[in-house]
Structure formats: structure tokens, C-alpha cells
Amino acid sequence: MERASFLETWRSLPDSNEVLKDLPGIVVSNVEATLDRLAASNMFFIAKRKHANQDAFYFSAKIPRGITFLIELTTVVRIPGPKCAIKTPNHVECEMGNHITFYITLHISTIFNDTL
């Protein structure tokens, strides 16, 4: 997904299509290693935005059923507890938000188990 398309889609989606999840116990120590590991797991980096001392990373991902998800991972490097926001354009999939959020956050947590 191209950056412009991602941003347009993200902004156009209602809050009802968003699921938020805290990821306690996860620490992003190395941004490049994190991006590489997420890319290896088919979570494609779109953009990075800096706000005060926080970094927000934007990704797109598809789960096996071909459902696209937009992901925002907000963190302070070397501080535990990133926040993850997941949006999908498909309302049906959004209704499955808790299951999908569990799937994606479990996937992210597995990637982060080897301290990054």
C-alpha cells in the first residue's frame, strides 16, 4: 500500500473501525531491527512520525483471508509499553476486532520476544 493511500484510508475510517491495544512488557530498543522483523512477518512499513518523545510507526498487513489492516504502533524507544491501533476498512472484520486484535498483537508480541 502506498503512503498516500494509507494516510487517506486511515483518516477516512470511523473510530468504530479501530481497536486499541496496549502491549505491556514489550520494548523497542532498535528501530531498524524492529522494522526488519515486522517486514519479515508481512507487516509493511509505510511511514514514521515523531511527536515529542514518541515515535509512531505505520504499517499495512494482510491476514491469511486477504483482509487488509492498517496498524499504528506508538512507542518511546527503550521504554516498555507501546500502544497499537488497528483499523480495517471492512466493517465485518472490524466487528471481529477483538479476535483480529488478539491475532495481530500476539504476532507482534512473538516478534518482540527476542528483545529488539
C-alpha positions in Angstrom: 0.0 0.0 0.0 1.4 3.4 -0.9 1.8 6.0 1.8 -0.7 8.5 0.3 -3.3 5.7 0.0 -2.6 4.5 3.6 -3.0 8.0 5.1 -6.2 8.7 3.1 -7.7 5.4 4.2 -6.6 5.8 7.8 -8.1 9.3 8.1 -11.3 8.3 6.3 -12.2 5.4 8.6 -14.5 6.0 11.5 -13.5 5.3 15.1 -15.8 2.4 15.2 -13.4 0.6 12.8 -10.5 1.0 15.2 -9.3 -1.3 18.0 -6.7 -0.1 20.5 -4.3 -2.3 22.5 -1.6 -1.7 25.0 1.5 -4.0 24.7 3.0 -4.0 28.2 6.3 -5.7 28.6 7.4 -5.0 25.0 10.3 -2.7 24.5 11.5 -1.3 21.2 15.3 -0.9 21.6 16.4 -0.8 18.0 14.0 0.7 15.4 15.7 -0.7 12.3 15.7 -4.2 13.8 12.0 -3.8 14.7 11.2 -2.7 11.1 13.1 -5.6 9.6 11.4 -8.2 11.8 7.9 -6.8 11.2 8.7 -6.7 7.4 9.8 -10.4 7.6 6.3 -11.1 9.0 4.5 -9.3 6.2 3.8 -6.1 8.2 4.9 -3.5 5.7 6.3 -0.2 6.9 4.5 2.8 5.5 5.7 5.9 7.4 7.2 7.2 10.7 6.0 10.3 12.6 7.7 11.9 15.6 5.6 13.6 18.2 7.5 14.9 21.3 9.5 11.9 22.6 7.2 9.3 20.9 7.6 7.6 17.6 4.5 6.5 15.6 5.1 3.8 13.0 2.5 3.0 10.4 2.2 -0.4 8.8 -0.2 -2.3 6.5 -0.7 -6.0 6.8 -2.9 -8.7 5.4 -4.0 -11.8 7.3 -4.4 -15.1 5.5 -8.0 -14.4 4.4 -6.7 -11.4 2.5 -8.1 -8.9 4.9 -6.1 -5.6 5.0 -5.3 -4.0 8.3 -3.7 -0.6 9.0 -1.6 -0.5 12.1 -0.2 2.3 14.1 2.5 1.4 16.7 3.3 4.2 19.1 6.3 3.9 21.3 9.1 5.6 23.2 12.3 3.8 22.2 13.8 1.8 25.1 10.6 2.3 27.3 8.2 -0.6 27.8 4.6 -0.5 26.7 4.0 0.5 23.1 0.4 1.2 22.0 -1.1 -0.4 19.0 -4.1 0.9 17.0 -5.5 -1.3 14.3 -8.0 -0.2 11.7 -9.7 -2.0 8.9 -11.8 -0.7 6.0 -14.1 -3.7 6.2 -16.8 -3.3 8.9 -17.4 -7.0 9.1 -13.8 -7.6 10.0 -13.9 -4.7 12.5 -16.8 -6.5 14.3 -14.3 -9.3 14.8 -11.9 -6.7 16.2 -11.1 -8.5 19.4 -10.2 -11.7 17.6 -8.2 -9.8 15.0 -6.5 -7.6 17.5 -5.5 -10.7 19.5 -4.1 -12.3 16.4 -2.1 -9.2 15.3 -0.9 -8.3 18.8 0.1 -11.9 19.5 2.0 -11.9 16.3 3.7 -8.6 17.2 4.4 -9.9 20.7 6.0 -13.0 19.3 8.3 -10.9 17.1 9.3 -8.8 20.1 10.0 -11.8 22.4 13.7 -11.6 21.3 14.4 -8.2 22.8 14.7 -5.7 20.0 
